[in-house]
Amino acid sequence: MIDFFALALTHGLLALACLRILLRGDLDEEAASQEPASLEPPAKPLPGLRTRA
């Protein structure tokens, strides 16, 4: 037999998560999606170690 409480709880939590995502203020702003800060260049390999290209 299907546990209606479990179904209602999971679907309710999914609906709540969707509503919270859709009601975010920064959802429609392009400035909110900034590129990550520039990363440091990779460290030089130690002598004698091979790296794949």
C-alpha atoms as an extended CHARMM CRD file, in Angstrom:
* protein
*
        53  EXT
         1         1  MET       CA              0.0000000000        0.0000000000        0.0000000000  PROA      1               0.0000000000
         2         2  ILE       CA              1.2550000000        3.4720000000       -0.8420000000  PROA      2               0.0000000000
         3         3  ASP       CA              2.1560000000        5.6920000000        2.0780000000  PROA      3               0.0000000000
         4         4  PHE       CA              0.3580000000        8.9260000000        1.2330000000  PROA      4               0.0000000000
         5         5  PHE       CA              2.2130000000       10.8620000000        3.9070000000  PROA      5               0.0000000000
         6         6  ALA       CA              5.5570000000       10.0160000000        2.3090000000  PROA      6               0.0000000000
         7         7  LEU       CA              4.2730000000       11.0190000000       -1.1310000000  PROA      7               0.0000000000
         8         8  ALA       CA              2.8030000000       14.2790000000        0.1640000000  PROA      8               0.0000000000
         9         9  LEU       CA              5.9560000000       15.1120000000        2.1020000000  PROA      9               0.0000000000
        10        10  THR       CA              8.3630000000       14.5360000000       -0.7850000000  PROA      10              0.0000000000
        11        11  HSD       CA              6.1890000000       16.3120000000       -3.3500000000  PROA      11              0.0000000000
        12        12  GLY       CA              5.5970000000       19.1710000000       -0.9460000000  PROA      12              0.0000000000
        13        13  LEU       CA              9.3230000000       19.6050000000       -0.3550000000  PROA      13              0.0000000000
        14        14  LEU       CA              9.9990000000       19.5290000000       -4.0980000000  PROA      14              0.0000000000
        15        15  ALA       CA              7.3010000000       22.1630000000       -4.6770000000  PROA      15              0.0000000000
        16        16  LEU       CA              8.7420000000       24.3180000000       -1.8760000000  PROA      16              0.0000000000
        17        17  ALA       CA             12.2380000000       24.0760000000       -3.3670000000  PROA      17              0.0000000000
        18        18  CYS       CA             10.9320000000       25.0340000000       -6.8200000000  PROA      18              0.0000000000
        19        19  LEU       CA              9.0470000000       28.0200000000       -5.4210000000  PROA      19              0.0000000000
        20        20  ARG       CA             12.0860000000       29.2290000000       -3.5080000000  PROA      20              0.0000000000
        21        21  ILE       CA             14.2330000000       28.9960000000       -6.6290000000  PROA      21              0.0000000000
        22        22  LEU       CA             11.6770000000       30.7750000000       -8.8030000000  PROA      22              0.0000000000
        23        23  LEU       CA             11.1310000000       33.5910000000       -6.2990000000  PROA      23              0.0000000000
        24        24  ARG       CA             14.8240000000       34.4520000000       -5.9430000000  PROA      24              0.0000000000
        25        25  GLY       CA             15.5660000000       38.0790000000       -6.6700000000  PROA      25              0.0000000000
        26        26  ASP       CA             18.8110000000       37.4300000000       -8.5230000000  PROA      26              0.0000000000
        27        27  LEU       CA             17.2330000000       34.9400000000      -10.9260000000  PROA      27              0.0000000000
        28        28  ASP       CA             16.7860000000       37.5140000000      -13.7070000000  PROA      28              0.0000000000
        29        29  GLU       CA             19.9700000000       39.5120000000      -13.1580000000  PROA      29              0.0000000000
        30        30  GLU       CA             22.8710000000       38.9930000000      -15.5340000000  PROA      30              0.0000000000
        31        31  ALA       CA             25.3420000000       40.6230000000      -13.1460000000  PROA      31              0.0000000000
        32        32  ALA       CA             24.7180000000       37.8980000000      -10.5930000000  PROA      32              0.0000000000
        33        33  SER       CA             26.5290000000       35.3600000000      -12.7360000000  PROA      33              0.0000000000
        34        34  GLN       CA             30.0350000000       36.7210000000      -12.5580000000  PROA      34              0.0000000000
        35        35  GLU       CA             32.9960000000       34.7700000000      -13.7950000000  PROA      35              0.0000000000
        36        36  PRO       CA             35.1930000000       33.2850000000      -11.0890000000  PROA      36              0.0000000000
        37        37  ALA       CA             38.2740000000       35.1860000000      -10.0360000000  PROA      37              0.0000000000
        38        38  SER       CA             41.3280000000       34.5300000000      -12.1360000000  PROA      38              0.0000000000
        39        39  LEU       CA             43.1010000000       31.4200000000      -11.0420000000  PROA      39              0.0000000000
        40        40  GLU       CA             46.7730000000       31.2910000000      -10.3120000000  PROA      40              0.0000000000
        41        41  PRO       CA             48.8830000000       29.7330000000      -13.0500000000  PROA      41              0.0000000000
        42        42  PRO       CA             49.7250000000       26.0880000000      -12.4190000000  PROA      42              0.0000000000
        43        43  ALA       CA             52.9020000000       25.4130000000      -10.5170000000  PROA      43              0.0000000000
        44        44  LYS       CA             55.9360000000       24.3880000000      -12.5160000000  PROA      44              0.0000000000
        45        45  PRO       CA             56.4760000000       20.6200000000      -12.4970000000  PROA      45              0.0000000000
        46        46  LEU       CA             59.3640000000       19.2560000000      -10.5160000000  PROA      46              0.0000000000
        47        47  PRO       CA             62.3990000000       18.2690000000      -12.5430000000  PROA      47              0.0000000000
        48        48  GLY       CA             62.4020000000       14.6680000000      -13.6450000000  PROA      48              0.0000000000
        49        49  LEU       CA             58.6130000000       14.2780000000      -13.5960000000  PROA      49              0.0000000000
        50        50  ARG       CA             56.7480000000       13.7580000000      -16.8370000000  PROA      50              0.0000000000
        51        51  THR       CA             53.4000000000       15.3620000000      -17.5140000000  PROA      51              0.0000000000
        52        52  ARG       CA             50.9590000000       14.4180000000      -20.2100000000  PROA      52              0.0000000000
        53        53  ALA       CA             50.1170000000       17.0180000000      -22.7920000000  PROA      53              0.0000000000
